[in-house]
Amino acid sequence: MTTQLREDNPFEDSKMAQEWIDAIETERGGAREKEVYPMINSWVKENHLQTVLEVGAGQGVCSPYVETEYIGVEPSQALIDRAFELYPQKKFIKGSSYELPLEKGSVDGAFSVGVWFHIENLDDAHKELSRVLKPEGKVFIITSNPETHDEWESLFTGTKEGKKLDGAVKLPTGKMTRNVFFLHTKEDIISSLEKAGFEIISTKNFGYGSENVEDRGLGFWIAIEARKR
């Protein structure tokens, strides 16, 4: 495992974690239900993945869409506690993208939803992903679409230093008093994955609003699928 010092994570504060829980668990009919959850379920099934890791599992809301063995890794104890309340039959472990508490080559696939923009050091995170994945293991990363980062920035009230945003942020069904966000480019993510030994399979923009039509805009989210070489 790496010895990378983790960046500041507001979700480890119990107040921030509760704000996130309240916002996510009251969201209905948004991109998560319409697009994200079905995409994860299809990705697991189409790739015949038997052991699946979620990096940054939060309170486990994606876990029901993995019907094979699921392992959720999350740094916030408050979110892990809530995950066990909601999904006691699933497995959740405390850890981070830099230090995944799993054996080398132990999972068939790994995915993450809305986490990669919280990670400062992509290289270390991708090396750690590669470590725990089996040969030919699959990765599915859903993160902010860099082409719409101006829209993401508009949700923040706080400071910007280089690629880092730090401050209050609006959510679809509420707000968080504080969050931290890194404005990685698409090239940042792809080149880092390739450097860690991954082959990019596909990239897809999505999240076009309630109509979900591509001519509405560039898409709020991007899904990056890769394979360990």
Backbone hydrogen bonds, N-H to C=O, Kabsch-Sander energy under -0.5 kcal/mol:
donor,donor_aa,acceptor,acceptor_aa,energy
2,T,98,Y,-0.9
12,E,9,N,-1.9
13,D,10,P,-1.9
17,A,13,D,-2.6
18,Q,14,S,-2.0
19,E,15,K,-2.0
20,W,16,M,-2.1
21,I,17,A,-2.6
22,D,18,Q,-2.7
23,A,19,E,-2.0
24,I,20,W,-2.8
25,E,21,I,-2.4
26,T,22,D,-0.5
26,T,23,A,-0.6
27,E,24,I,-0.8
34,K,30,G,-2.5
35,E,31,A,-2.6
36,V,31,A,-2.5
37,Y,32,R,-2.9
39,M,35,E,-2.1
40,I,36,V,-2.3
41,N,37,Y,-2.3
42,S,38,P,-2.4
43,W,39,M,-2.5
44,V,40,I,-2.4
45,K,41,N,-2.0
46,E,42,S,-3.2
47,N,43,W,-1.5
48,H,45,K,-1.1
49,L,44,V,-2.1
52,V,69,E,-2.9
53,L,109,G,-2.6
54,E,71,I,-2.8
55,V,53,L,-0.5
55,V,111,F,-2.5
56,G,54,E,-0.6
56,G,73,V,-2.2
57,A,73,V,-1.9
60,G,57,A,-2.3
63,S,60,G,-1.3
65,Y,62,C,-1.8
66,V,63,S,-1.8
67,E,65,Y,-0.6
69,E,50,Q,-1.8
71,I,52,V,-2.5
72,G,91,K,-2.8
73,V,54,E,-2.8
73,V,71,I,-0.5
74,E,93,I,-2.1
77,Q,75,P,-0.6
80,I,76,S,-2.1
81,D,77,Q,-2.7
82,R,78,A,-1.7
83,A,79,L,-2.4
84,F,80,I,-2.2
85,E,81,D,-1.4
86,L,82,R,-2.2
87,Y,83,A,-3.1
90,K,87,Y,-2.0
91,K,70,Y,-0.8
92,F,90,K,-0.5
93,I,72,G,-3.0
95,G,74,E,-0.9
96,S,99,E,-1.7
102,L,100,L,-2.6
105,G,131,R,-2.4
106,S,103,E,-1.0
106,S,132,V,-1.4
107,V,132,V,-2.1
108,D,51,T,-1.8
109,G,51,T,-1.6
110,A,138,K,-2.3
111,F,53,L,-2.7
112,S,140,F,-1.9
114,G,142,I,-2.5
115,V,142,I,-0.6
118,H,115,V,-2.9
119,I,116,W,-0.8
120,E,118,H,-0.5
122,L,120,E,-1.1
125,A,121,N,-1.7
126,H,122,L,-2.8
127,K,123,D,-2.2
128,E,124,D,-1.9
129,L,125,A,-2.0
130,S,126,H,-2.4
131,R,127,K,-1.9
132,V,128,E,-1.6
133,L,129,L,-1.4
134,K,107,V,-2.5
136,E,228,K,-0.7
137,G,134,K,-2.3
138,K,108,D,-2.1
139,V,226,A,-2.7
140,F,110,A,-2.1
141,I,224,I,-2.8
142,I,112,S,-2.9
142,I,140,F,-0.5
143,T,141,I,-0.6
143,T,222,I,-2.4
145,N,220,F,-2.1
148,T,145,N,-2.4
149,H,146,P,-1.4
151,E,148,T,-0.9
152,W,148,T,-1.6
153,E,149,H,-2.8
154,S,150,D,-1.4
155,L,151,E,-0.5
155,L,152,W,-1.4
156,F,153,E,-1.6
157,T,168,A,-2.5
159,T,166,D,-2.8
161,E,164,K,-2.7
164,K,161,E,-2.1
165,L,181,F,-3.4
166,D,159,T,-2.3
167,G,179,N,-2.2
168,A,157,T,-1.9
169,V,176,M,-2.2
170,K,155,L,-1.8
171,L,174,G,-3.2
174,G,171,L,-1.4
176,M,169,V,-2.6
179,N,167,G,-2.1
181,F,165,L,-2.4
182,F,117,F,-3.7
183,L,163,K,-3.0
184,H,182,F,-1.9
189,I,185,T,-1.8
190,I,186,K,-2.6
191,S,187,E,-2.7
192,S,188,D,-1.6
193,L,189,I,-2.3
194,E,190,I,-2.5
195,K,191,S,-2.2
196,A,192,S,-1.5
197,G,194,E,-1.6
198,F,193,L,-2.1
199,E,227,R,-3.3
201,I,225,E,-2.9
202,S,225,E,-1.6
204,K,223,A,-2.0
206,F,221,W,-2.2
212,N,209,G,-0.7
216,R,213,V,-1.7
217,G,214,E,-0.9
220,F,207,G,-2.0
221,W,206,F,-2.9
222,I,143,T,-2.7
223,A,204,K,-2.9
224,I,141,I,-3.0
224,I,222,I,-0.5
225,E,202,S,-2.7
225,E,223,A,-0.5
226,A,139,V,-2.5
227,R,199,E,-2.5
228,K,137,G,-3.1
229,R,197,G,-2.8
